[in-house]
């Protein structure tokens, strides 16, 4: 393959992964005291993510493994 084609494919792939990661990050933006528990005490980040849940251990006293925020539906007029 030509170097330009390879660079284009790599760039497209990187943008796609970036887009997916941003969507996941947005889904995990839940106010700490609004989190709905999704795991057991002592669950690891890997175990939590395997359950398709969000993990954030930066706030004490709230669930670290929690349900992602519901996807917002767009209204069509």
Helices and strands as residue ranges (DSSP letters): H 3-27, G 32-34, H 45-50, E 54-55, E 65-66
